[in-house]
Amino acid sequence: MHDPEDAGFEDEAFDPDDVVWVRGVDYVAGWRDATDAGTELADALAAAGFDTTGLEWRARTNVDGSGAVSLVLSAAAAHDVAALVRAVARLGKVG
């Protein structure tokens, strides 16, 4: 959630799933997993030589409590990541 006073708040569409809580769902575990995954991704991109100064990511949870990471890259960085993924695919390695 964002403070309505934050710059850019008006640009975000309202998503009811961002504010609905279901009793018994462990949202903290999902958010923690997403936070760890976002950090791991940013660290891996940096280790691969990507300039991560403009990288933006946000950890959140889905309605079912699973973690999700929203990622914003520049167009140039997205092209570079796509090239890296294609190179890894040619090697047949993931994980």
Secondary structure as UniProt FT lines:
FT   TURN            4..5
FT   TURN            7..8
FT   HELIX           9..11
FT   HELIX           16..18
FT   TURN            23..24
FT   HELIX           27..47
FT   TURN            48..49
FT   TURN            53..54
FT   STRAND          56..61
FT   TURN            63..64
FT   STRAND          67..72
FT   HELIX           75..91
//
